[in-house]
Amino acid sequence: MQPFDFDLFVIGGGSGGVRAARMAAQTGARVALAEAAELGGTCVNVGCIPKKLYSYAAGYAEAFEEAEGYGWKLPEAPQFDWGHLKTQRAKEIGRLNGIYGSLLKNSGVTLVTGWAQLVDAHTVEIDGKRHTARHLLVATGGTPFVPAIAGREHIVTSDAMFDLDPFPKRLLVVGGGYIACEFASIFNGLGSKVTQLHRRAHLLTGFDDDVRQFLATEMGKAGVDVRLNCEVSSIARGPDGLVVTLARGQQIEADTVLFATGRVPNTQGLGLEAAGVKVDDKGAIAVDAHYRTSVPSIYAVGDVSTRVQLTPVALAEAMVVVDALFGKGKRGMDYEFIPTAVFTHPNIGTCGYSEIDARAKFGEVTVFSSEFKSLRHTLSGRSERTFMKLVVDKKSDRVVGLHMVGADAGEVVQGFAVAMRAGATKAIFDSTIGIHPTAAEEFVTMREPMPG
């Protein structure tokens, strides 16, 4: 048999790649991982973790505002130090980078620094040196997409938002997905004057329609200038900042322009064509149900294959591959009822089907919804409201969609996701005792269905 340098060579040190490398090495396999940047990938370095930290920072502004309603008198107006936040974030991300490195080292993974290119079905090349492996795994994630418009050199993408210098007093966000909405909310909370443009009629395509409309209203109440059905035609530098011209001729001035217009698989320069690895019509690496590419010895997981662009999904896919190659081959992946959160202000938490998708899949559904001011805001003075919605399959009584817009929505929905995975019916929800007083109890006390 042909001797290989490794049993598994992983390209990409993000969440999925690190998990696959570490768990494979723990089975006794000889594993290497190549990464050209800091370990942890998008999530740790320029995604989930720093974004959540900045969301917390923005939340303090809201808390200061609310404190007076609860009897707290601040001696002077709070002052925000953008430089301090950036420094603290960088320290925490550096700590996490080190943890990832230690996990790999302690598991026996050989870490190779540099950009890896596929040479053939069993070979990768990094800085002129070739390494062979019985199996190759591509886990290079995604990268921001920017459309080809005049003046695109003046924009920034989400990767640059954590270290902007100086802090933008006027921020224009282009896009309507979760990344655009999150940054619009965060920088609005931190003190920027934020305008958000989206070319469609509603934010957050793919989310439940009621959630989309409710969030847009709440973001507007919080101060974000949300403008829908708007297209950017060009960007130019003016005497007082950037001048953004819209397709209808209007102009908006901003200090920083963020384009959060989607992400695409990070496949450039990987040597996919040379190795015979096929991509799909979206430019993602095409994989089968077992994450095997068109080349049997090469696998791909995470955002580079774009099943569902979520860090926990990449982790789960990595575990399926490792189990297939070095375990018992019994682990599978189910993409139904994957919970997710959007860290806007207020947060979104969702699991299962939107009302429209549920009607298309199950036919008749019963919908329950509730909108209210949470107990916190009865004294805070803020007008923020909370929205909750259940979608129930009428035939089976199973809860197939659960949606929330409100404080800590992700924390609330995570627990309900377990019940939904287990097949909980509306009758089970109704028979569950609520925790009082909480917002979450509303999910088990909604009794009157919506008309229609």
C-alpha positions as CSV (number, residue, x, y, z in Angstrom):
1,M,0.0,0.0,0.0
2,Q,1.1,3.6,-0.7
3,P,2.5,5.1,2.5
4,F,0.9,8.4,3.4
5,D,2.3,11.1,5.7
6,F,-1.0,11.3,7.5
7,D,-4.3,9.6,7.8
8,L,-6.2,12.9,7.7
9,F,-5.1,16.3,6.5
10,V,-7.5,19.2,7.3
11,I,-7.4,22.4,5.4
12,G,-8.8,25.2,7.5
13,G,-8.5,25.9,11.2
14,G,-12.0,27.2,11.9
15,S,-14.5,25.5,14.1
16,G,-15.3,22.6,11.8
17,G,-11.6,22.0,10.9
18,V,-10.3,22.1,14.4
19,R,-13.1,19.8,15.7
20,A,-12.4,17.3,13.0
21,A,-8.7,17.3,13.4
22,R,-8.8,17.1,17.2
23,M,-11.4,14.3,17.4
24,A,-9.7,12.3,14.6
25,A,-6.4,12.5,16.4
26,Q,-8.0,11.2,19.6
27,T,-8.8,8.0,17.8
28,G,-5.2,7.4,17.2
29,A,-5.2,8.7,13.6
30,R,-2.2,10.7,12.3
31,V,-3.6,14.1,11.6
32,A,-2.3,17.5,10.3
33,L,-4.1,20.8,10.0
34,A,-3.1,23.7,7.8
35,E,-4.2,27.3,8.6
36,A,-2.8,30.5,7.1
37,A,-4.4,32.9,9.7
38,E,-5.3,32.8,13.3
39,L,-6.9,29.6,14.6
40,G,-10.6,29.6,15.2
41,G,-11.8,30.8,11.8
42,T,-14.5,33.4,11.2
43,C,-16.5,32.5,14.3
44,V,-13.7,33.2,16.8
45,N,-11.9,36.0,15.1
46,V,-14.4,38.1,13.1
47,G,-17.8,36.5,13.7
48,C,-19.9,35.0,16.5
49,I,-17.6,35.7,19.5
50,P,-16.5,39.3,18.9
51,K,-19.9,40.2,17.6
52,K,-21.6,38.9,20.7
53,L,-19.1,40.8,22.9
54,Y,-19.9,44.0,21.0
55,S,-23.6,43.2,21.4
56,Y,-23.1,43.1,25.1
57,A,-21.2,46.4,25.0
58,A,-24.2,48.0,23.2
59,G,-26.5,46.5,25.7
60,Y,-24.9,48.5,28.5
61,A,-26.0,51.7,26.8
62,E,-29.6,50.4,27.0
63,A,-29.1,49.4,30.7
64,F,-27.8,52.8,31.6
65,E,-30.8,54.4,30.0
66,E,-33.2,52.1,31.9
67,A,-31.5,52.4,35.2
68,E,-33.2,55.6,36.2
69,G,-36.6,54.0,36.1
70,Y,-35.3,51.6,38.8
71,G,-34.0,54.3,41.1
72,W,-30.4,54.5,40.0
73,K,-28.9,58.0,39.6
74,L,-25.8,58.1,37.6
75,P,-23.5,61.0,38.6
76,E,-22.7,61.9,35.0
77,A,-23.4,60.7,31.5
78,P,-21.6,57.4,30.8
79,Q,-18.7,57.7,28.5
80,F,-17.9,55.0,25.9
81,D,-14.3,54.1,25.2
82,W,-14.1,52.4,21.8
83,G,-10.4,51.9,22.0
84,H,-10.7,50.1,25.3
85,L,-13.4,47.8,24.0
86,K,-11.2,46.9,21.0
87,T,-8.3,46.1,23.3
88,Q,-10.3,43.9,25.6
89,R,-11.8,42.1,22.6
90,A,-8.4,41.5,21.1
91,K,-7.1,40.0,24.4
92,E,-10.0,37.6,24.6
93,I,-9.7,36.5,21.0
94,G,-6.0,36.0,21.5
95,R,-6.8,33.8,24.5
96,L,-9.2,31.7,22.4
97,N,-6.6,31.4,19.6
98,G,-4.2,30.0,22.2
99,I,-6.8,27.6,23.5
100,Y,-7.4,26.2,20.0
101,G,-3.7,25.8,19.5
102,S,-3.4,23.9,22.8
103,L,-6.3,21.6,22.0
104,L,-4.7,20.6,18.7
105,K,-1.2,20.2,20.2
106,N,-2.5,18.2,23.2
107,S,-4.5,15.9,20.8
108,G,-1.3,15.2,18.8
109,V,-2.3,17.2,15.7
110,T,0.5,18.5,13.5
111,L,-0.2,22.2,12.9
112,V,1.2,23.6,9.6
113,T,1.1,27.3,9.1
114,G,0.4,28.5,5.5
115,W,-2.1,28.4,2.7
116,A,-2.8,24.8,1.5
117,Q,-3.5,23.9,-2.1
118,L,-4.8,20.6,-3.3
119,V,-2.5,18.9,-5.8
120,D,-4.3,15.6,-6.3
121,A,-6.7,13.3,-4.4
122,H,-4.1,12.7,-1.6
123,T,-1.7,15.6,-1.8
124,V,-1.6,19.2,-0.5
125,E,1.1,21.7,-1.0
126,I,2.0,24.5,1.4
127,D,4.8,27.0,0.7
128,G,6.4,24.5,-1.8
129,K,6.3,21.5,0.5
130,R,4.0,18.6,-0.2
131,H,2.1,16.5,2.3
132,T,0.2,13.3,1.6
133,A,-2.8,11.9,3.4
134,R,-5.2,9.0,3.0
135,H,-8.1,11.5,3.5
136,L,-8.3,15.2,2.9
137,L,-10.9,17.5,4.6
138,V,-11.6,21.0,3.3
139,A,-13.0,23.3,6.0
140,T,-12.1,26.8,4.8
141,G,-15.4,28.4,5.6
142,G,-16.8,31.5,3.8
143,T,-15.8,35.0,3.0
144,P,-17.8,38.3,2.6
145,F,-19.3,39.0,-0.8
146,V,-19.2,42.6,-2.2
147,P,-21.1,43.4,-5.5
148,A,-19.2,45.1,-8.3
149,I,-20.3,48.7,-7.9
150,A,-18.5,51.9,-8.6
151,G,-16.5,52.9,-5.5
152,R,-16.4,49.5,-3.9
153,E,-12.8,50.3,-2.7
154,H,-14.3,52.6,-0.2
155,I,-16.4,50.1,1.6
156,V,-15.6,47.7,4.5
157,T,-16.9,44.2,5.2
158,S,-17.9,42.6,8.4
159,D,-14.4,41.3,8.9
160,A,-13.2,44.9,9.5
161,M,-15.9,46.2,11.8
162,F,-14.2,45.2,15.1
163,D,-11.2,47.4,14.6
164,L,-12.5,50.5,12.8
165,D,-10.4,53.6,13.5
166,P,-11.9,56.0,14.3
167,F,-15.3,55.0,15.6
168,P,-17.8,55.9,12.9
169,K,-20.2,58.7,14.0
170,R,-22.3,57.9,10.9
171,L,-22.5,54.3,9.7
172,L,-24.3,53.1,6.6
173,V,-25.1,49.4,6.5
174,V,-26.0,47.9,3.2
175,G,-27.8,44.5,3.5
176,G,-30.8,42.9,5.2
177,G,-29.4,39.6,6.4
178,Y,-28.6,38.7,10.0
179,I,-25.0,40.2,9.8
180,A,-26.3,43.5,8.5
181,C,-29.0,43.7,11.1
182,E,-26.7,42.7,14.0
183,F,-24.1,45.4,13.1
184,A,-26.7,48.0,12.6
185,S,-28.1,47.3,16.1
186,I,-24.7,47.1,17.7
187,F,-23.3,50.3,16.4
188,N,-26.6,52.1,17.0
189,G,-26.3,51.0,20.6
190,L,-22.7,52.1,20.8
191,G,-23.6,55.6,19.6
192,S,-23.3,55.7,15.8
193,K,-26.0,57.3,13.7
194,V,-26.9,54.2,11.7
195,T,-28.8,54.0,8.4
196,Q,-29.5,50.6,7.0
197,L,-30.4,50.0,3.3
198,H,-31.9,46.8,1.9
199,R,-32.9,46.2,-1.7
200,R,-35.8,44.0,-0.7
201,A,-39.2,45.0,0.9
202,H,-38.4,43.2,4.2
203,L,-35.3,42.4,6.3
204,L,-34.1,38.8,7.1
205,T,-35.1,36.8,4.1
206,G,-36.0,33.2,5.1
207,F,-37.2,34.1,8.6
208,D,-40.8,34.1,9.6
209,D,-42.7,37.1,8.1
210,D,-44.0,38.3,11.5
211,V,-40.5,38.1,13.0
212,R,-39.1,40.2,10.1
213,Q,-41.7,42.9,10.4
214,F,-41.6,43.1,14.2
215,L,-37.8,43.3,14.3
216,A,-37.7,46.1,11.7
217,T,-40.2,48.1,13.8
218,E,-38.2,47.6,17.0
219,M,-34.9,48.5,15.4
220,G,-36.5,51.7,14.0
221,K,-37.9,52.6,17.5
222,A,-34.3,52.1,18.9
223,G,-32.9,54.6,16.4
224,V,-31.8,52.7,13.3
225,D,-33.0,54.4,10.1
226,V,-34.2,51.3,8.2
227,R,-34.8,52.0,4.5
228,L,-36.2,49.2,2.3
229,N,-36.4,48.8,-1.5
230,C,-33.1,50.7,-1.8
231,E,-30.2,50.0,-4.1
232,V,-26.7,51.5,-4.0
233,S,-25.4,52.6,-7.4
234,S,-22.0,54.2,-6.4
235,I,-19.8,55.4,-3.6
236,A,-17.4,58.3,-3.7
237,R,-15.2,60.2,-1.2
238,G,-16.5,63.7,-0.5
239,P,-15.2,66.6,1.6
240,D,-17.0,65.4,4.7
241,G,-16.9,61.6,4.3
242,L,-18.3,59.1,1.9
243,V,-21.1,60.0,-0.4
244,V,-23.4,57.0,-1.3
245,T,-25.6,57.5,-4.3
246,L,-28.7,55.4,-4.5
247,A,-30.3,54.0,-7.7
248,R,-33.1,56.6,-7.4
249,G,-30.7,59.4,-7.1
250,Q,-30.7,60.2,-3.4
251,Q,-27.4,60.7,-1.6
252,I,-26.4,59.7,1.9
253,E,-23.2,60.8,3.7
254,A,-21.4,58.4,6.0
255,D,-18.1,58.0,7.8
256,T,-18.1,54.2,7.2
257,V,-20.0,52.1,4.7
258,L,-20.5,48.4,5.6
259,F,-21.5,46.0,2.9
260,A,-23.1,43.0,4.6
261,T,-24.4,41.5,1.4
262,G,-23.9,37.8,2.0
263,R,-21.0,35.4,2.2
264,V,-19.6,33.0,-0.4
265,P,-17.6,29.8,0.0
266,N,-13.9,30.4,0.5
267,T,-12.6,28.3,-2.4
268,Q,-10.3,30.6,-4.3
269,G,-6.7,29.4,-4.5
270,L,-7.5,25.9,-3.1
271,G,-6.6,24.0,-6.3
272,L,-10.0,22.4,-6.5
273,E,-10.0,22.1,-10.3
274,A,-6.5,20.6,-10.3
275,A,-7.6,17.9,-7.8
276,G,-10.9,17.3,-9.7
277,V,-13.2,18.6,-7.0
278,K,-16.5,19.9,-8.4
279,V,-18.4,22.9,-7.1
280,D,-22.1,23.5,-7.4
281,D,-24.0,26.4,-9.0
282,K,-23.4,28.6,-6.0
283,G,-19.7,28.1,-6.1
284,A,-19.7,25.8,-3.0
285,I,-17.9,22.5,-2.9
286,A,-20.5,19.8,-3.9
287,V,-20.8,17.0,-1.4
288,D,-23.0,14.0,-0.9
289,A,-24.9,13.0,2.2
290,H,-21.7,11.9,3.8
291,Y,-19.8,15.1,3.0
292,R,-17.7,13.4,0.3
293,T,-16.8,15.5,-2.7
294,S,-16.5,14.3,-6.3
295,V,-13.1,12.9,-5.3
296,P,-13.8,10.0,-2.9
297,S,-10.8,10.7,-0.6
298,I,-11.7,14.4,-0.2
299,Y,-14.4,15.7,2.1
300,A,-15.8,19.2,2.9
301,V,-17.8,20.5,5.8
302,G,-19.1,23.9,7.0
303,D,-19.6,27.1,5.1
304,V,-17.4,26.0,2.2
305,S,-20.1,23.5,1.3
306,T,-23.0,25.8,2.4
307,R,-25.6,23.4,3.8
308,V,-26.4,25.7,6.7
309,Q,-24.1,28.5,7.5
310,L,-23.9,28.1,11.3
311,T,-20.9,27.2,13.5
312,P,-22.6,24.5,15.4
313,V,-23.6,22.9,12.1
314,A,-20.0,22.8,10.9
315,L,-19.0,21.2,14.2
316,A,-21.7,18.5,13.8
317,E,-20.8,17.8,10.2
318,A,-17.1,17.4,11.3
319,M,-18.1,14.8,13.8
320,V,-20.0,12.8,11.2
321,V,-17.0,12.7,8.9
322,V,-14.6,11.7,11.7
323,D,-17.0,8.9,12.8
324,A,-17.3,7.7,9.2
325,L,-13.5,7.6,8.7
326,F,-12.2,6.6,12.1
327,G,-15.3,5.5,14.2
328,K,-18.3,3.2,13.8
329,G,-19.9,5.2,11.1
330,K,-23.2,5.5,12.9
331,R,-23.4,9.2,13.5
332,G,-25.7,11.2,11.2
333,M,-26.8,14.8,10.7
334,D,-30.4,16.0,10.7
335,Y,-30.9,19.6,9.4
336,E,-34.5,19.8,10.7
337,F,-35.2,21.9,13.8
338,I,-31.9,23.6,14.0
339,P,-32.2,26.5,16.4
340,T,-30.5,29.8,15.7
341,A,-30.3,33.3,17.2
342,V,-29.7,36.7,15.7
343,F,-28.0,39.2,18.1
344,T,-29.9,42.2,17.1
345,H,-31.4,44.5,19.7
346,P,-33.8,43.0,20.6
347,N,-32.5,39.4,19.9
348,I,-34.2,36.9,17.7
349,G,-34.4,33.2,18.6
350,T,-36.0,30.7,16.2
351,C,-36.4,27.0,15.7
352,G,-38.2,25.0,13.0
353,Y,-40.4,26.3,10.2
354,S,-41.7,29.7,9.4
355,E,-45.5,29.9,9.0
356,I,-45.2,30.0,5.2
357,D,-42.8,27.0,5.0
358,A,-44.9,25.1,7.6
359,R,-48.1,25.6,5.5
360,A,-46.2,24.4,2.4
361,K,-44.8,21.3,4.1
362,F,-47.6,20.2,6.5
363,G,-50.7,21.7,4.9
364,E,-53.0,22.9,7.7
365,V,-51.3,24.6,10.6
366,T,-52.5,26.5,13.7
367,V,-50.7,29.6,14.7
368,F,-50.4,31.1,18.1
369,S,-48.7,34.5,18.7
370,S,-48.3,37.0,21.5
371,E,-46.9,40.5,21.7
372,F,-46.3,42.3,25.0
373,K,-44.2,44.7,27.0
374,S,-41.9,42.6,29.2
375,L,-42.0,43.1,33.0
376,R,-38.6,44.8,32.8
377,H,-39.9,47.6,30.7
378,T,-42.8,48.4,32.9
379,L,-40.4,50.6,35.0
380,S,-37.5,51.1,32.5
381,G,-39.2,53.7,30.5
382,R,-38.3,52.0,27.2
383,S,-41.0,51.1,24.7
384,E,-39.4,47.8,23.5
385,R,-41.8,45.0,23.1
386,T,-41.5,41.2,22.9
387,F,-43.0,38.9,20.2
388,M,-43.5,35.1,20.4
389,K,-45.0,32.7,17.9
390,L,-45.8,29.0,17.7
391,V,-46.7,27.2,14.5
392,V,-48.4,23.8,15.1
393,D,-49.1,21.0,12.6
394,K,-52.8,20.6,12.8
395,K,-52.8,16.8,12.0
396,S,-50.2,15.7,14.6
397,D,-50.4,18.7,17.1
398,R,-46.6,18.9,16.9
399,V,-45.0,22.3,17.4
400,V,-43.1,22.7,14.1
401,G,-42.1,26.4,14.4
402,L,-41.1,28.5,17.4
403,H,-40.1,32.1,17.1
404,M,-39.2,34.9,19.5
405,V,-38.0,38.5,19.3
406,G,-37.0,39.8,22.7
407,A,-34.3,39.9,25.4
408,D,-32.2,36.7,25.6
409,A,-34.2,35.1,22.8
410,G,-31.4,32.7,22.0
411,E,-31.1,31.5,25.5
412,V,-34.9,30.9,25.7
413,V,-35.2,29.1,22.4
414,Q,-32.3,26.7,23.0
415,G,-34.3,24.8,25.6
416,F,-37.4,24.7,23.6
417,A,-35.4,23.3,20.6
418,V,-34.7,20.2,22.7
419,A,-38.5,19.7,23.1
420,M,-39.1,20.3,19.4
421,R,-36.4,17.8,18.5
422,A,-38.2,15.3,20.7
423,G,-41.5,15.9,18.9
424,A,-43.3,17.9,21.6
425,T,-46.9,18.6,20.8
426,K,-48.9,21.8,21.6
427,A,-50.7,19.7,24.3
428,I,-47.3,19.1,25.9
429,F,-46.5,22.8,25.8
430,D,-49.9,23.5,27.4
431,S,-49.4,21.0,30.2
432,T,-46.0,22.4,31.1
433,I,-45.9,24.7,34.1
434,G,-44.5,28.1,33.3
435,I,-41.7,29.8,35.3
436,H,-43.3,33.0,36.6
437,P,-42.6,35.8,36.1
438,T,-40.6,35.3,32.9
439,A,-41.1,36.1,29.2
440,A,-40.4,32.5,28.4
441,E,-43.5,31.2,30.1
442,E,-45.6,32.8,27.4
443,F,-44.6,29.9,25.1
444,V,-46.5,27.5,27.4
445,T,-49.5,29.7,28.2
446,M,-50.6,30.7,24.7
447,R,-54.1,29.3,24.2
448,E,-56.0,31.2,21.6
449,P,-55.0,30.5,18.0
450,M,-54.8,33.3,15.4
451,P,-57.7,33.5,13.0
452,G,-57.3,31.9,9.7
